[in-house]
């Protein structure tokens, strides 16, 4: 099972979209500073996860969220 996860910074008006087979582990990695972008805006919390059968499906959804239309959809979550 693969997941698309949406993170929200607890201290800044920032969000992050990623895909993983283990979103909880990825949250720990983002909060520990292993990712260059997310280390600046930590701590993070998981706002939403979506599950997919394949890696390809998850990546398609992740890429959608990184488009203009996808960003508009994400704004509705905040």
C-alpha beads as a LAMMPS data file, in Angstrom:
LAMMPS data file: protein, C-alpha beads

78 atoms
77 bonds

1 atom types
1 bond types

-500.0 500.0 xlo xhi
-500.0 500.0 ylo yhi
-500.0 500.0 zlo zhi

Masses

1 110.0

Atoms # bond

1 1 1 0.000 0.000 0.000
2 1 1 1.244 3.477 -0.895
3 1 1 0.109 6.785 0.538
4 1 1 0.030 10.437 -0.380
5 1 1 0.424 12.525 2.744
6 1 1 -0.152 16.200 3.323
7 1 1 1.811 17.855 6.082
8 1 1 1.039 21.166 7.729
9 1 1 3.618 23.174 9.621
10 1 1 2.561 23.898 13.186
11 1 1 4.390 27.252 13.284
12 1 1 4.231 28.565 9.708
13 1 1 1.644 28.792 6.938
14 1 1 3.345 26.052 4.957
15 1 1 2.306 22.669 3.664
16 1 1 4.128 19.778 2.077
17 1 1 2.875 16.944 -0.126
18 1 1 4.731 13.659 -0.449
19 1 1 4.238 9.959 -1.102
20 1 1 5.502 6.992 0.872
21 1 1 4.734 3.453 1.902
22 1 1 5.021 4.618 5.539
23 1 1 3.775 8.186 6.166
24 1 1 4.376 8.021 9.929
25 1 1 8.068 7.254 9.354
26 1 1 8.280 10.082 6.821
27 1 1 6.736 12.485 9.343
28 1 1 9.475 11.586 11.806
29 1 1 12.100 12.151 9.111
30 1 1 10.655 15.550 8.210
31 1 1 10.547 16.591 11.864
32 1 1 14.114 15.397 12.464
33 1 1 15.447 17.704 9.734
34 1 1 16.470 15.109 7.131
35 1 1 14.624 16.943 4.341
36 1 1 16.138 20.255 3.203
37 1 1 12.848 22.057 2.552
38 1 1 10.867 20.839 5.534
39 1 1 13.588 21.365 8.153
40 1 1 13.037 25.133 7.927
41 1 1 9.366 24.907 8.872
42 1 1 9.219 22.145 11.473
43 1 1 7.462 20.837 13.444
44 1 1 5.021 19.209 11.047
45 1 1 1.792 17.317 11.542
46 1 1 -0.059 15.040 9.148
47 1 1 -3.146 16.816 7.894
48 1 1 -4.398 14.093 5.550
49 1 1 -3.398 10.761 4.027
50 1 1 -4.811 8.966 1.000
51 1 1 -4.072 5.319 0.251
52 1 1 -3.362 3.760 -3.151
53 1 1 -2.671 0.248 -4.365
54 1 1 0.426 1.158 -6.372
55 1 1 3.338 3.561 -6.218
56 1 1 2.375 4.955 -9.635
57 1 1 -1.146 5.846 -8.482
58 1 1 0.238 7.594 -5.409
59 1 1 2.762 9.567 -7.469
60 1 1 0.059 10.679 -9.878
61 1 1 -2.003 12.055 -7.003
62 1 1 1.064 13.689 -5.444
63 1 1 1.886 15.360 -8.765
64 1 1 -1.739 16.490 -9.099
65 1 1 -1.554 18.249 -5.728
66 1 1 1.515 20.108 -6.990
67 1 1 -0.417 21.650 -9.906
68 1 1 -2.462 24.840 -9.757
69 1 1 -5.764 22.969 -9.564
70 1 1 -4.371 20.617 -6.936
71 1 1 -3.114 23.508 -4.805
72 1 1 -6.579 25.036 -4.899
73 1 1 -8.004 21.748 -3.628
74 1 1 -5.434 21.691 -0.814
75 1 1 -6.392 25.207 0.285
76 1 1 -9.844 23.866 1.171
77 1 1 -8.219 21.689 3.868
78 1 1 -6.795 24.662 5.715

Bonds

1 1 1 2
2 1 2 3
3 1 3 4
4 1 4 5
5 1 5 6
6 1 6 7
7 1 7 8
8 1 8 9
9 1 9 10
10 1 10 11
11 1 11 12
12 1 12 13
13 1 13 14
14 1 14 15
15 1 15 16
16 1 16 17
17 1 17 18
18 1 18 19
19 1 19 20
20 1 20 21
21 1 21 22
22 1 22 23
23 1 23 24
24 1 24 25
25 1 25 26
26 1 26 27
27 1 27 28
28 1 28 29
29 1 29 30
30 1 30 31
31 1 31 32
32 1 32 33
33 1 33 34
34 1 34 35
35 1 35 36
36 1 36 37
37 1 37 38
38 1 38 39
39 1 39 40
40 1 40 41
41 1 41 42
42 1 42 43
43 1 43 44
44 1 44 45
45 1 45 46
46 1 46 47
47 1 47 48
48 1 48 49
49 1 49 50
50 1 50 51
51 1 51 52
52 1 52 53
53 1 53 54
54 1 54 55
55 1 55 56
56 1 56 57
57 1 57 58
58 1 58 59
59 1 59 60
60 1 60 61
61 1 61 62
62 1 62 63
63 1 63 64
64 1 64 65
65 1 65 66
66 1 66 67
67 1 67 68
68 1 68 69
69 1 69 70
70 1 70 71
71 1 71 72
72 1 72 73
73 1 73 74
74 1 74 75
75 1 75 76
76 1 76 77
77 1 77 78
